[in-house]
Amino acid sequence: MHDRIRARPPTTDVDDWTEAVVRAVTRGEAGVEVTVAPTDGDPVVVTVTDAIFDLFTGRLDREVDAPADVVGATVWFK
């Protein structure tokens, strides 16, 4: 299960994180599901709480008015 996502490149434990592009965002009972596509692999779903998603979107270098605004952003996950 993947449950950590970053809007900025990691500065510590860099090898533990995978760079990807957001392909979809959905809200479910378990929280927010962010589908990401790594450059060297199959799409992965990262599940985070609403609070973590809000923190994450606040750190993106773009305006986010709706979850769909995150699609296309480069992120790092583990």
DSSP file (Angstrom, degrees, kcal/mol; ACC not computed):
  #  RESIDUE AA STRUCTURE BP1 BP2  ACC     N-H-->O    O-->H-N    N-H-->O    O-->H-N    TCO  KAPPA ALPHA  PHI   PSI    X-CA   Y-CA   Z-CA
    1    1 A M              0   0    0      0, 0.0     2,-0.5     0, 0.0    45,-0.1   0.000 360.0 360.0 360.0 134.4    0.0    0.0    0.0
    2    2 A H  B     +a   46   0A   0     43,-0.6    45,-2.2     1,-0.1     3,-0.0  -0.899 360.0 154.2-104.0 128.8    1.3    3.4   -0.9
    3    3 A D        +     0   0    0     -2,-0.5     2,-0.4    43,-0.2    46,-0.2   0.184  45.2  83.3-142.6  19.0    0.3    6.2    1.5
    4    4 A R        +     0   0    0     44,-0.1    74,-1.9     2,-0.0     2,-0.3  -0.993  46.8 171.5-129.2 133.9    2.9    9.0    1.2
    5    5 A I  E     -B   77   0A   0     -2,-0.4     2,-0.4    72,-0.2    72,-0.2  -0.998  11.1-163.4-143.2 143.4    2.9   11.7   -1.5
    6    6 A R  E     -B   76   0A   0     70,-2.9    70,-1.8    -2,-0.3    50,-0.1  -0.953  18.0-157.7-128.5 145.8    5.0   14.8   -1.9
    7    7 A A  S    S+     0   0    0     -2,-0.4    54,-0.2    68,-0.2    67,-0.1   0.595  84.6  47.7 -92.8 -15.1    4.6   17.9   -4.1
    8    8 A R  S    S-     0   0    0     68,-0.1    68,-0.1    52,-0.1     3,-0.1  -0.889 101.7 -85.0-125.2 155.2    8.3   18.7   -4.0
    9    9 A P        -     0   0    0      0, 0.0    -2,-0.1     0, 0.0     2,-0.1  -0.282  52.3-107.5 -58.3 141.5   11.4   16.6   -4.6
   10   10 A P        -     0   0    0      0, 0.0     3,-0.1     0, 0.0     4,-0.1  -0.370  24.6-166.2 -69.2 149.9   12.5   14.8   -1.5
   11   11 A T  S    S+     0   0    0      1,-0.1     2,-0.3    -3,-0.1     3,-0.2   0.558  73.8  42.2-110.7 -15.7   15.7   16.0    0.3
   12   12 A T  S    S+     0   0    0      1,-0.2    -1,-0.1     2,-0.1     4,-0.1  -0.940 118.3  12.6-128.7 154.2   16.3   12.9    2.5
   13   13 A D  S >  S+     0   0    0     -2,-0.3     3,-2.2     1,-0.1     4,-0.4   0.874  73.5 170.6  49.7  41.6   15.9    9.2    1.7
   14   14 A V  G >   +     0   0    0      1,-0.3     3,-1.3     2,-0.2    -1,-0.1   0.825  68.2  58.7 -53.6 -38.2   15.8   10.2   -1.9
   15   15 A D  G 3  S+     0   0    0      1,-0.3    -1,-0.3     3,-0.0    -2,-0.1   0.648  96.4  63.7 -70.1 -13.5   16.1    6.6   -3.1
   16   16 A D  G <  S+     0   0    0     -3,-2.2     2,-0.3    -4,-0.1    -1,-0.3   0.634  93.7  75.4 -82.5 -14.3   12.9    5.6   -1.2
   17   17 A W    <   -     0   0    0     -3,-1.3     2,-0.4    -4,-0.4    61,-0.2  -0.717  66.9-149.3-103.6 148.8   10.7    7.9   -3.3
   18   18 A T  E     -C   77   0A   0     59,-2.3    59,-2.1    -2,-0.3     2,-0.2  -0.969  15.3-132.8-117.9 129.8    9.4    7.4   -6.8
   19   19 A E  E     +C   76   0A   0     -2,-0.4    20,-0.8    57,-0.2     2,-0.3  -0.583  39.8 153.7 -78.8 141.9    8.8   10.3   -9.2
   20   20 A A  E     -CD  75  38A   0     55,-2.7    55,-2.9    -2,-0.2     2,-0.4  -0.947  40.8-114.2-157.0 173.1    5.5   10.1  -11.1
   21   21 A V  E     -CD  74  37A   0     16,-1.5    16,-2.6    -2,-0.3     2,-0.3  -0.968  35.4-114.3-118.4 135.4    2.8   12.2  -12.8
   22   22 A V  E     + D   0  36A   0     51,-2.5    50,-2.5    -2,-0.4    14,-0.3  -0.516  34.9 172.7 -70.1 129.6   -0.8   12.4  -11.4
   23   23 A R  E     -     0   0A   0     12,-3.5     2,-0.3     1,-0.4    13,-0.2   0.690  62.4  -2.1-107.7 -29.9   -3.3   10.8  -13.7
   24   24 A A  E     - D   0  35A   0     11,-1.5    11,-2.6    46,-0.1     2,-0.4  -0.989  51.2-155.0-161.4 154.6   -6.5   10.9  -11.6
   25   25 A V  E     + D   0  34A   0     -2,-0.3     2,-0.3     9,-0.2     9,-0.2  -0.993  18.0 171.5-136.3 128.6   -7.9   11.9   -8.2
   26   26 A T  E     - D   0  33A   0      7,-2.4     7,-3.4    -2,-0.4     2,-0.5  -0.987  26.2-134.6-135.0 147.4  -11.0   10.4   -6.6
   27   27 A R  E     + D   0  32A   0     -2,-0.3     5,-0.2     5,-0.2     2,-0.2  -0.879  35.5 163.7-101.0 130.6  -12.5   10.8   -3.1
   28   28 A G  E >   - D   0  31A   0      3,-3.6     3,-1.0    -2,-0.5    -2,-0.0  -0.691  54.0 -85.4-132.9-174.5  -13.6    7.6   -1.4
   29   29 A E  T 3  S+     0   0    0      1,-0.2     3,-0.1    -2,-0.2    -2,-0.0   0.819 126.1  51.1 -65.0 -31.2  -14.5    6.2    2.0
   30   30 A A  T 3  S-     0   0    0      1,-0.2     2,-0.4    19,-0.0    -1,-0.2   0.499 124.0 -94.4 -85.9  -3.8  -10.9    5.5    2.8
   31   31 A G  E <  S-D   28   0A   0     -3,-1.0    -3,-3.6    18,-0.1     2,-0.5  -0.968  72.4 -16.5 129.8-146.7   -9.8    9.0    1.9
   32   32 A V  E     -DE  27  48A   0     16,-3.4    16,-2.5    -2,-0.4     2,-0.6  -0.869  54.2-152.5-103.1 127.7   -8.4   10.5   -1.4
   33   33 A E  E     -DE  26  47A   0     -7,-3.4    -7,-2.4    -2,-0.5     2,-0.6  -0.891   9.9-169.1-102.7 117.3   -7.1    8.1   -4.0
   34   34 A V  E     -DE  25  46A   0     12,-3.1    12,-2.9    -2,-0.6     2,-0.6  -0.923   9.6-152.3-108.2 113.5   -4.4    9.7   -6.2
   35   35 A T  E     -DE  24  45A   0    -11,-2.6   -12,-3.5    -2,-0.6   -11,-1.5  -0.770  20.4-176.5 -87.8 122.1   -3.5    7.6   -9.3
   36   36 A V  E     -DE  22  44A   0      8,-3.2     8,-3.0    -2,-0.6   -14,-0.2  -0.885  20.3-146.4-120.9 150.7    0.0    8.3  -10.3
   37   37 A A  E     -D   21   0A   0    -16,-2.6   -16,-1.5    -2,-0.3     5,-0.1  -0.922  14.9-149.2-119.3 105.4    2.1    7.0  -13.3
   38   38 A P  E >   -D   20   0A   0      0, 0.0     3,-1.1     0, 0.0   -18,-0.2  -0.333  23.5-119.8 -65.6 154.9    5.8    6.5  -12.6
   39   39 A T  T 3  S+     0   0    0    -20,-0.8   -19,-0.1     1,-0.2   -21,-0.0   0.754 111.3  36.5 -67.7 -22.4    8.1    7.0  -15.6
   40   40 A D  T 3  S+     0   0    0      2,-0.1     2,-0.3     0, 0.0    -1,-0.2  -0.052 118.6  28.1-122.9  33.4    9.3    3.4  -15.3
   41   41 A G  S <  S-     0   0    0     -3,-1.1     3,-0.1     3,-0.0     0, 0.0  -0.966  85.6 -59.4-169.2-175.0    6.3    1.4  -14.3
   42   42 A D        -     0   0    0     -2,-0.3    -2,-0.1     1,-0.1    -6,-0.1  -0.401  66.7 -81.3 -78.7 157.2    2.6    0.8  -14.1
   43   43 A P        -     0   0    0      0, 0.0     2,-0.3     0, 0.0    -6,-0.2  -0.243  47.6-159.1 -57.9 148.5    0.1    3.3  -12.5
   44   44 A V  E     - E   0  36A   0     -8,-3.0    -8,-3.2    -3,-0.1     2,-0.6  -0.962  13.1-132.2-131.5 144.7   -0.2    3.1   -8.8
   45   45 A V  E     - E   0  35A   0     -2,-0.3   -43,-0.6   -10,-0.2     2,-0.6  -0.895  17.0-164.0-101.0 124.3   -2.9    4.3   -6.4
   46   46 A V  E     -aE   2  34A   0    -12,-2.9   -12,-3.1    -2,-0.6     2,-0.5  -0.941   7.9-157.2-106.1 121.1   -1.7    6.4   -3.4
   47   47 A T  E     + E   0  33A   0    -45,-2.2     2,-0.3    -2,-0.6   -14,-0.2  -0.886  21.0 163.0-105.7 123.4   -4.4    6.6   -0.7
   48   48 A V  E     - E   0  32A   0    -16,-2.5   -16,-3.4    -2,-0.5   -44,-0.1  -0.887  39.0 -97.7-132.6 162.9   -4.1    9.6    1.7
   49   49 A T     >  -     0   0    0     -2,-0.3     4,-2.4   -18,-0.2     5,-0.2  -0.302  38.5-107.9 -72.6 164.5   -6.5   11.3    4.2
   50   50 A D  H  > S+     0   0    0      1,-0.2     4,-2.4     2,-0.2     5,-0.2   0.895 120.9  53.2 -59.0 -40.3   -8.3   14.5    3.3
   51   51 A A  H  > S+     0   0    0      1,-0.2     4,-2.2     2,-0.2    -1,-0.2   0.911 109.8  46.4 -64.0 -43.1   -6.0   16.5    5.6
   52   52 A I  H  > S+     0   0    0      2,-0.2     4,-2.8     1,-0.2    -1,-0.2   0.895 111.6  52.2 -66.7 -39.4   -2.8   15.1    3.9
   53   53 A F  H  X S+     0   0    0     -4,-2.4     4,-2.8     2,-0.2     5,-0.2   0.919 109.7  49.1 -62.3 -42.7   -4.3   15.7    0.4
   54   54 A D  H  X S+     0   0    0     -4,-2.4     4,-1.7     2,-0.2    -2,-0.2   0.906 112.3  47.9 -63.2 -41.6   -5.0   19.3    1.4
   55   55 A L  H  X S+     0   0    0     -4,-2.2     4,-0.7     2,-0.2    -2,-0.2   0.928 112.9  49.7 -62.5 -45.4   -1.5   19.8    2.7
   56   56 A F  H >< S+     0   0    0     -4,-2.8     3,-1.2     1,-0.2     4,-0.4   0.928 110.6  48.1 -59.3 -49.1   -0.1   18.2   -0.4
   57   57 A T  H >< S+     0   0    0     -4,-2.8     3,-0.9     1,-0.3     5,-0.3   0.821 104.9  60.5 -67.0 -29.3   -2.1   20.4   -2.8
   58   58 A G  H 3< S+     0   0    0     -4,-1.7    -1,-0.3     1,-0.2    -2,-0.2   0.710 104.8  50.3 -67.6 -19.3   -1.1   23.5   -0.8
   59   59 A R  T << S+     0   0    0     -3,-1.2    -1,-0.2    -4,-0.7    -2,-0.2   0.469  86.1 107.4 -98.3  -3.9    2.5   22.7   -1.7
   60   60 A L  S <  S-     0   0    0     -3,-0.9     2,-0.3    -4,-0.4     4,-0.1  -0.389  77.2-123.3 -71.3 154.5    2.1   22.3   -5.4
   61   61 A D  S    S+     0   0    0    -54,-0.2     2,-0.3     2,-0.1    -1,-0.1  -0.170  88.1  65.7 -91.5  41.7    3.4   25.0   -7.7
   62   62 A R  S    S-     0   0    0     -2,-0.3     2,-0.3    -5,-0.3    -2,-0.1  -0.975  92.7 -90.8-152.7 160.2   -0.1   25.5   -9.2
   63   63 A E        -     0   0    0     -2,-0.3     2,-0.5     1,-0.0    -2,-0.1  -0.591  36.6-165.3 -74.4 134.0   -3.5   26.7   -8.3
   64   64 A V        +     0   0    0     -2,-0.3    -1,-0.0     1,-0.1    -4,-0.0  -0.911  26.6 153.3-126.7 103.5   -5.7   23.9   -7.0
   65   65 A D  S    S+     0   0    0     -2,-0.5    -1,-0.1     1,-0.3     3,-0.0   0.656  75.6  16.7 -98.5 -21.8   -9.4   24.8   -6.9
   66   66 A A  S >  S-     0   0    0      1,-0.1     3,-2.1     0, 0.0     4,-0.3  -0.972  85.0-104.7-146.2 155.8  -10.7   21.2   -7.3
   67   67 A P  G >  S+     0   0    0      0, 0.0     3,-1.8     0, 0.0     4,-0.3   0.834 117.2  64.0 -52.5 -34.4   -9.0   17.8   -7.1
   68   68 A A  G >  S+     0   0    0      1,-0.3     3,-1.2     2,-0.2   -42,-0.0   0.739  86.2  73.1 -63.9 -21.5   -8.9   17.5  -10.9
   69   69 A D  G <  S+     0   0    0     -3,-2.1    -1,-0.3     1,-0.2    -6,-0.0   0.660  87.4  64.1 -66.3 -14.8   -6.5   20.5  -10.9
   70   70 A V  G X  S+     0   0    0     -3,-1.8     3,-2.3    -4,-0.3   -48,-0.3   0.719  74.9 111.4 -80.4 -22.5   -3.8   18.1   -9.6
   71   71 A V  T <  S+     0   0    0     -3,-1.2   -48,-0.2    -4,-0.3     3,-0.1  -0.296  80.1  24.3 -57.9 130.6   -3.9   15.9  -12.7
   72   72 A G  T 3  S+     0   0    0    -50,-2.5    -1,-0.3     1,-0.3     2,-0.1   0.231  90.3 131.6  98.1 -12.3   -0.7   16.4  -14.7
   73   73 A A    <   -     0   0    0     -3,-2.3   -51,-2.5   -52,-0.1     2,-0.4  -0.460  59.8-121.9 -73.7 143.9    1.4   17.5  -11.7
   74   74 A T  E     + C   0  21A   0    -53,-0.2     2,-0.3    -2,-0.1   -53,-0.2  -0.748  44.3 165.3 -83.6 131.5    4.8   15.8  -11.0
   75   75 A V  E     - C   0  20A   0    -55,-2.9   -55,-2.7    -2,-0.4     2,-0.4  -0.829  32.9-129.1-138.4 173.2    4.9   14.2   -7.6
   76   76 A W  E     +BC   6  19A   0    -70,-1.8   -70,-2.9    -2,-0.3     2,-0.3  -0.991  30.3 176.8-128.2 138.9    6.9   11.8   -5.5
   77   77 A F  E      BC   5  18A   0    -59,-2.1   -59,-2.3    -2,-0.4   -72,-0.2  -0.926 360.0 360.0-139.3 161.7    5.3    8.8   -3.6
   78   78 A K              0   0    0    -74,-1.9   -73,-0.1    -2,-0.3    -1,-0.1   0.223 360.0 360.0-156.3 360.0    6.1    5.8   -1.5
